[in-house]
Amino acid sequence: MNATEKLFPPVPEWQPDFSPSNEALLEMMVFYTNNQKDLVQFRHGTIVIVPDGLNPEEAHEFALKVISDIYHFHPDMNPTPMKDGNLVVQYNHPAFNIVIDEFIEGHMGKIQKHHLKGLATDEVLITPSGNNVFDEVGMKALYGRAFMFMDAQNPEIINLHRH
């Protein structure tokens, strides 16, 4: 690819190599949904809420479509700080990434150093502090969203949790 060609869909350069266990991420999502939802989890931790009653194949197909729709449309994100200090990054479809505060405490320096690599190609996010200027919540959100991109580019389902 030459310099004038654009990668589509746009993706961030950053692929963090540190994350909490998938078990911990799933446990948090089960807690946040009061164990009232069926969940499909991808290898890099992205979790999709699937409709009740789907057989495993249908649940997987639904989750794959959700992550594809986010990836191929626009990965709008809404970072939501939780009462427990964690951050839930949600999208315009029922998919989520969780940033576990206790885990990232020891990694904040890396997040601060690399968070701008979490922007997709040519992406500009307008924040109260300015274009592509992020506070700690914004940095954590870009970190969490990076895993959605990783899962969307190479989707591998690792878990189907039934409520």
N, C-alpha and C positions, 0 to 999 in steps of 0.2 A: 504494500500500500504506500502510495507517495503522500507527500505532505498536504496536497490539496484534497485528497479523498477523505471523507468522513466515515467513521465507523457508525453503523446503525444496527441496532439501537445504541445510543451513546452509553458508555460504561465508565465507571471510575477506574483509575489506575490502581487504587489501593485495594489490596486483598489482605486484610489483617491475618496474622499468623498466631493470634492469641485470642482465645474465647473460653467461656466457661463450658462445662460439659453439656452435651445435648440433654442429658437426664435432668440437669439443674434447670435448663431453659424450659423443658416440657413441664417440669414440676411447677414452675412459676406460672405458666400459662393455664395449667389445670386449676391452680389456686385463683388466678384472676377471673376465670370463667365459672368459679364455684363448681367445678367438675360437672358442668351442665352442657358441655359441647363436645362433639367429636372433633378431633384434631389430627391433622396430618403434618408430620415434621420432616423437613428436608435436612440433608447432611450438614449444612452450615448453620442450622438452627432456625431458619425461617419456619413459622408455623401458620398453617391455614386452617381456619374454622370451616368445617364442611357440614352440609345439611345432615340432620339425623336420618337414619334409615338406609343410607347408601351402603351397598355391599363394598368390600375392599377395592375391587376394580373401579367402581364408580367413584368412590372417595378419592382414589389416586388420580383418576381422570379430572375430577373437579379441581383438585389442588394444583395439578399441572396447568390447567387452563387459567386459574387465578394468577399464578405466578407469571405465566406467559403474558396475560393481559396487562399486568402491572409493567412488566419489562418492555413490552412492545408499544405501550401507549405513552405514559409518562409516569415515572415513579414518584408521584406526589406523596409526600410523607407528612405525618402529623405526630411529632414526638409528644408523648404524654407522661409527665412525671407522676409516679405513683406514690402513695402515702408511705410505702416502705423504703423509698429512696431510689428504687429502680426506675428505668425509663422504658416505656413501651412505644415502639415505633410502628405506627400503623399506616396503611396505604388506602387508596381509593377502592380497594377490594378487601375481602376478609382475610388478609395476611398480616403477620406481625413479626417483629424482631424484638427481643427483650435484651436490654443492657442491664446486667446485674451489677448494682453499685458496689457491693462488697468485692466482687471480682475485679472490677476495673480500677479500684483505688490504687493498686500497684502498677497499673499500666497507663495512668493518665498522662505521663510524660510522652509516651509513644503516641497516644491519641492526639495530644496537642501538637506534636511534631508533624504528624501525617494526615490530620483530618482534611486538609484542603485537597489531598489526593483522593478523597472520598467523593468529590464532585464529579458528576458525569461529564463527558467531553463537552466543552463550551457551555456548561450549565452555570446559570447565575441564580442564586437564591437571595431574595431580598429579606434582610433581617432588620430589626429595629436599630442595630448598630451600623448598618450599611450593607452594600452588596457583597456577599460572600465573606462577611465578618460574623464570626460565631462566638457565642458565649459557651460555657461549659456544656449546657444542655444541647446546643447545636452541634458541638464537636462530638458528643456522645451519640447523637442521632445519626450523624454521618458514619460513625463507626458501626452502629447497628445496621444501618441501611446497606453498608458494604456487603454484608452477609446475604442480603436478599439478592443483590446483583450476582454474587457467587453462585447462589442456588439457582437463579434463573438461567445463567449461562450453562450450567451443567447440572440440571435437576436430577437429584437422586433422593428418592423417598426412603426414609429409614424407620419411620414409625407411624402407626395408625393407632391413636388413643381413642378408646370408646368411653363415653361418660357413663 
